[in-house]
């Protein structure tokens, strides 16, 4: 018999078929059809172990590729869900027990982040790519089933190697690694530069807290790049007003002459500098004015590059397209809806 791959027709009606030919096994699992080189049974007594996960720790990007390095080539077999990703707070002993006896139940699979899982060409690296952007400032767990085995059928252990008697030194079982995504904090999401009416009454800079934790913006600063006076330190607009912005909540940076529009939610935090208008003498309609948000230590947290001339767009705001992407002209647009501004409503 020649070496080759089983056709889809040859395995119709079966989830998995293995045919030994010398030291090759042909694998057909669901719609996946392929052939992989296997170690003959009985010659490989050492089970696989995971020796590295990358990335790990804190500050991981929101669209990562997670690589798991094994001591030897592995196969994932006939079941999906042997390597899963989910928020750490959702990982339970029940999920891990279910993971070790695949397939994963629909109830537990529903807690996992939809992901694409692939094995590298040499079989020693399993890569997991989330199918959706992860939440910022969140701990995630990568869980690997104890049913992940090497090509000789030895299944996952917690550490590599054999003892003096030739038995695995590791304990069979699942494996869990963790990482925390980057914390973005407050971002500038919308700016009303040329309001329909007095500037001091209508100008605002909208912020959304994309951190996983509340942020107190008291003592933060706002700079309009005019250079005529120092950055304005932010505080509550009224005595006893709020300065803490909850996760995914909205704050408006305004002048003390600001008149909240009808329908502005009571949960929106209003922050002011010292003057009736924002910045030096209000925001510049003609464009080119860089706006910066600074933390209490003076570090620039976010900015708007003054990309648009708003002289002909009275009453309309500029809005950010993707708050997780850097400031740049291609990440902002002039709102042209009806209404053409949405203070207090963060980007979808």
C-alpha positions in Angstrom: 0.0 0.0 0.0 1.3 3.4 -0.9 1.8 6.1 1.7 -0.9 8.8 1.3 -3.9 10.5 2.9 -7.3 9.0 3.4 -10.0 10.6 1.3 -13.2 12.0 2.9 -15.2 9.2 1.3 -13.0 6.5 3.0 -14.0 7.8 6.5 -17.6 8.8 5.9 -19.7 7.9 9.0 -16.6 7.7 11.3 -15.3 10.5 13.5 -11.8 9.1 13.5 -9.9 6.2 11.8 -6.2 5.2 12.2 -4.5 2.8 9.9 -0.9 1.8 10.7 1.5 1.5 7.8 5.0 1.1 9.0 5.4 4.2 11.3 2.8 6.4 9.6 -0.8 6.8 10.7 -3.5 8.3 8.5 -5.9 10.6 10.4 -9.3 11.7 9.4 -11.3 13.8 12.0 -14.5 15.5 10.9 -13.6 17.6 7.9 -9.9 17.4 8.7 -8.1 14.8 6.6 -4.4 14.3 6.8 -1.5 12.1 7.5 1.1 12.4 10.2 4.2 10.5 11.0 3.8 8.4 14.2 6.1 6.5 16.5 5.4 2.8 16.4 3.5 1.7 19.5 5.7 0.5 22.4 8.8 2.4 21.4 7.9 5.8 22.9 7.1 5.6 26.6 7.7 9.2 27.5 4.5 11.4 27.6 4.4 15.0 26.3 4.6 18.0 28.6 4.2 21.7 28.0 7.5 23.6 28.6 6.5 27.1 27.5 3.6 29.4 26.8 4.0 32.6 24.9 2.9 35.3 25.6 2.4 35.2 29.3 2.3 37.6 32.2 0.7 41.1 31.9 0.4 43.6 29.1 -0.6 41.1 26.4 -2.2 42.5 23.2 -5.9 42.2 22.7 -5.6 40.1 19.6 -2.8 37.7 20.5 -1.6 34.4 19.1 -0.8 32.1 22.0 1.8 29.4 21.4 2.2 26.3 23.5 5.5 24.5 23.2 5.5 20.8 23.9 8.4 18.5 24.5 7.5 16.4 21.5 4.9 16.3 18.6 1.3 16.0 19.7 -2.0 15.2 18.1 -5.4 16.7 19.1 -7.4 13.7 18.0 -11.0 13.7 17.0 -12.5 16.2 19.4 -12.6 20.0 19.3 -12.1 21.9 22.5 -8.9 20.1 23.8 -7.2 23.5 24.1 -9.5 26.4 25.2 -9.3 30.0 26.2 -11.6 31.7 28.8 -11.5 34.4 31.4 -9.7 33.1 34.4 -12.7 34.0 36.7 -14.8 31.5 34.7 -12.5 28.6 35.0 -13.8 26.0 37.5 -12.9 22.5 38.6 -16.0 21.3 36.8 -14.8 22.8 33.5 -11.4 21.2 33.9 -12.9 17.8 34.7 -15.1 18.1 31.6 -12.2 19.1 29.5 -10.3 16.0 30.5 -13.1 13.8 29.2 -13.9 15.2 25.8 -16.0 16.4 24.1 -16.5 19.6 26.2 -20.2 20.1 27.0 -22.1 22.9 25.3 -22.6 24.5 28.7 -18.9 24.8 29.4 -17.9 25.4 25.8 -20.2 28.5 25.9 -17.9 30.1 28.5 -14.8 29.8 26.2 -13.6 32.4 23.8 -14.2 31.2 20.2 -10.7 30.4 18.9 -8.8 28.8 16.1 -6.4 26.1 17.3 -3.6 24.8 15.0 -0.6 22.5 15.3 2.7 23.6 13.7 4.5 21.7 11.0 6.8 19.9 13.4 3.9 19.1 15.8 5.6 20.5 18.8 3.8 23.8 18.9 0.0 24.3 19.3 -1.2 27.8 18.4 -4.4 29.4 19.7 -5.8 32.5 18.0 -8.9 34.1 19.5 -11.6 34.7 16.9 -12.6 38.0 18.6 -10.8 40.8 20.4 -10.2 40.1 24.1 -11.3 42.4 26.8 -8.6 44.8 28.1 -7.1 44.5 31.6 -8.5 41.0 32.0 -6.8 37.7 33.2 -7.3 34.8 30.8 -6.6 31.1 31.2 -5.4 28.7 28.5 -6.5 25.2 29.5 -5.1 22.1 27.8 -6.9 18.8 28.2 -5.3 15.7 29.7 -6.5 14.0 26.5 -3.9 15.7 24.4 -1.4 12.9 23.5 1.7 12.3 21.6 1.9 10.2 18.4 2.4 7.0 20.3 -0.7 7.6 22.4 1.0 8.8 25.6 -1.1 11.6 27.1 -0.2 14.9 28.8 1.8 15.1 32.1 2.7 18.0 34.2 6.5 17.7 33.7 8.7 15.9 31.2 11.1 13.0 31.7 11.3 9.4 32.9 12.4 8.1 36.2 15.1 5.5 36.8 12.6 2.7 36.1 11.6 4.2 32.8 8.3 5.4 34.0 7.0 8.9 33.4 8.2 11.3 36.2 5.2 13.6 35.6 1.6 13.3 36.8 -1.0 12.9 34.1 -3.6 15.7 34.0 -4.6 19.0 32.4 -2.4 22.1 32.1 -3.4 25.7 32.8 -1.5 28.9 31.9 -2.6 32.5 32.4 -2.0 36.0 31.0 -3.5 39.4 31.5 -4.3 41.7 28.6 -3.1 45.2 28.2 -5.0 47.8 30.3 -6.0 50.8 28.1 -7.5 53.1 30.7 -9.3 56.3 29.6 -9.4 57.0 25.9 -10.6 60.1 24.0 -13.6 58.9 21.9 -15.5 62.0 20.7 -14.9 65.8 20.6 -17.4 68.6 20.0 -15.2 71.4 18.6 -17.7 73.7 16.9 -21.0 73.5 18.8 -24.2 75.1 17.5 -24.3 77.9 20.1 -21.8 79.4 22.5 -18.6 77.5 22.6 -18.3 77.4 26.4 -21.8 75.9 26.7 -21.4 73.2 24.1 -17.8 72.1 23.7 -16.8 68.8 25.2 -14.2 66.0 25.0 -15.6 62.6 25.7 -13.6 59.9 27.5 -14.4 56.3 28.0 -12.7 54.2 30.7 -11.5 51.0 28.9 -9.7 49.8 32.0 -11.0 46.8 34.0 -10.9 49.0 37.1 -12.5 52.3 38.1 -10.2 55.3 37.4 -10.2 58.5 39.5 -9.6 61.4 37.0 -9.1 64.0 39.8 -5.6 65.4 39.3 -5.4 64.3 35.6 -4.7 67.1 33.2 -5.8 68.3 29.7 -3.6 70.2 27.3 -4.7 71.9 24.1 -1.2 72.5 22.8 -1.8 76.3 22.6 1.3 76.9 24.7 -0.1 80.0 26.3 -0.7 78.5 29.7 0.0 75.2 31.5 -2.2 72.1 31.1 -5.5 72.3 33.0 -5.8 70.1 36.0 -9.2 68.3 36.0 -11.6 68.2 38.9 -15.3 68.0 39.5 -17.4 70.7 37.9 -19.5 71.1 41.0 -18.8 70.9 44.7 -19.0 67.3 45.8 -19.2 66.1 42.1 -17.8 62.8 41.0 -14.4 62.2 39.5 -14.3 58.4 39.5 -15.2 56.7 36.1 -16.3 53.1 36.3 -15.1 50.5 33.6 -16.8 51.3 30.2 -18.4 54.4 31.7 -18.2 57.9 30.2 -16.8 61.2 31.3 -17.0 64.6 29.6 -14.2 67.1 29.9 -16.0 70.5 29.7 -15.6 74.1 30.6 -17.4 75.5 33.7 -19.9 77.3 31.3 -21.0 73.9 29.9 -24.8 73.3 29.6 -25.5 69.6 29.5 -27.7 68.6 26.5 -31.1 67.2 27.0 -31.0 63.4 27.5 -27.4 63.3 28.8 -27.3 60.3 31.2 -27.0 61.0 34.9 -24.2 58.4 35.1 -21.9 60.6 32.9 -19.1 62.1 34.9 -18.5 65.9 34.2 -14.9 67.1 34.7 -13.8 70.7 34.5 -10.7 72.8 34.4 -10.5 76.3 35.8 -12.1 78.4 33.0 -15.6 78.7 31.5 -14.3 77.1 28.2 -12.0 74.1 27.6 -8.3 74.9 27.4 -7.0 78.3 26.7 -10.0 80.0 24.9 -12.0 77.1 23.7 -11.2 74.5 21.0 -9.9 75.7 17.6 -12.4 75.2 14.8 -9.9 75.3 12.0 -8.0 72.2 13.0 -4.4 71.5 13.8 -4.8 71.8 17.5 -3.5 68.7 19.3 -5.4 67.7 22.4 -3.7 65.6 25.0 -4.9 63.7 28.1 -2.2 63.4 30.8 -2.1 61.3 34.0 -1.1 62.8 37.4 2.5 62.0 36.6 2.4 64.1 33.4 2.5 61.1 31.0 0.5 61.4 27.8 -2.3 58.7 28.0 -4.1 59.6 24.8 -4.4 62.4 22.2 -6.3 63.8 19.3 -4.1 65.2 16.5 -6.4 68.0 15.4 -7.0 66.2 12.1 -10.1 68.0 10.9 -11.2 71.5 10.1 -14.6 71.8 11.7 -15.4 75.3 10.6 -18.1 74.1 8.2 -19.5 71.4 10.6 -21.3 73.4 13.2 -23.0 71.2 15.8 -21.2 68.0 14.6 -18.5 66.2 16.4 -15.4 64.2 15.5 -15.6 60.5 16.6 -13.0 57.8 17.1 -13.5 54.7 15.0 -11.5 52.2 17.2 -10.6 53.2 20.7 -8.0 50.5 21.0 -6.1 51.8 18.0 -3.6 54.7 18.2 -4.5 58.3 17.4 -4.3 59.0 13.6 -6.4 60.7 11.0 -7.6 57.3 9.6 -9.0 56.4 13.1 -11.3 59.5 13.3 -14.3 60.7 11.2 -16.6 63.7 11.2 -20.0 62.5 12.3 -22.7 63.1 9.7 -25.6 61.3 11.3 -28.8 62.8 12.7 -28.0 64.0 15.2 -24.3 64.3 14.3 -23.0 64.0 17.9 -23.6 61.6 20.7 -22.2 62.8 24.0 -22.3 60.1 26.7 -22.7 57.2 24.2 -19.4 55.4 23.8 -18.4 53.8 20.4 -20.0 50.4 19.7 
